[in-house]
Amino acid sequence: MSKELPFLIHCIEEYRLQKDLSGEDVMSLFNQFAVCEYIVKYYGALHVTGNNYIVNDIDEYIESQKAS
């Protein structure tokens, strides 16, 4: 997970900034819906996209998890 960890941290921080949430709130949400695992799993596709795409993709993933 050498290259995935810095990217995961970047995603957490970007999500926190764009959603105006605390780090604790983001981690609670990410833990509830296994978002960190999702980001690591799809690192190959996500790391070449922009910040807005990543945040929107995380939102879509969370919504899909809520529905299931």
MODELLER restraints for C-alpha pairs under 7 A, 6 or more apart:
rsr = mdl.restraints
at = mdl.atoms
rsr.add(forms.Gaussian(group=physical.xy_distance, feature=features.Distance(at['CA:4:A'], at['CA:40:A']), mean=6.03, stdev=0.5))
rsr.add(forms.Gaussian(group=physical.xy_distance, feature=features.Distance(at['CA:4:A'], at['CA:43:A']), mean=6.61, stdev=0.5))
rsr.add(forms.Gaussian(group=physical.xy_distance, feature=features.Distance(at['CA:8:A'], at['CA:36:A']), mean=6.88, stdev=0.5))
rsr.add(forms.Gaussian(group=physical.xy_distance, feature=features.Distance(at['CA:8:A'], at['CA:39:A']), mean=6.64, stdev=0.5))
rsr.add(forms.Gaussian(group=physical.xy_distance, feature=features.Distance(at['CA:8:A'], at['CA:40:A']), mean=6.98, stdev=0.5))
rsr.add(forms.Gaussian(group=physical.xy_distance, feature=features.Distance(at['CA:14:A'], at['CA:51:A']), mean=6.91, stdev=0.5))
rsr.add(forms.Gaussian(group=physical.xy_distance, feature=features.Distance(at['CA:15:A'], at['CA:55:A']), mean=5.75, stdev=0.5))
rsr.add(forms.Gaussian(group=physical.xy_distance, feature=features.Distance(at['CA:16:A'], at['CA:22:A']), mean=6.36, stdev=0.5))
rsr.add(forms.Gaussian(group=physical.xy_distance, feature=features.Distance(at['CA:16:A'], at['CA:23:A']), mean=6.38, stdev=0.5))
rsr.add(forms.Gaussian(group=physical.xy_distance, feature=features.Distance(at['CA:16:A'], at['CA:26:A']), mean=6.22, stdev=0.5))
rsr.add(forms.Gaussian(group=physical.xy_distance, feature=features.Distance(at['CA:30:A'], at['CA:36:A']), mean=6.24, stdev=0.5))
rsr.add(forms.Gaussian(group=physical.xy_distance, feature=features.Distance(at['CA:33:A'], at['CA:62:A']), mean=6.28, stdev=0.5))
rsr.add(forms.Gaussian(group=physical.xy_distance, feature=features.Distance(at['CA:33:A'], at['CA:65:A']), mean=6.49, stdev=0.5))
rsr.add(forms.Gaussian(group=physical.xy_distance, feature=features.Distance(at['CA:46:A'], at['CA:54:A']), mean=6.62, stdev=0.5))
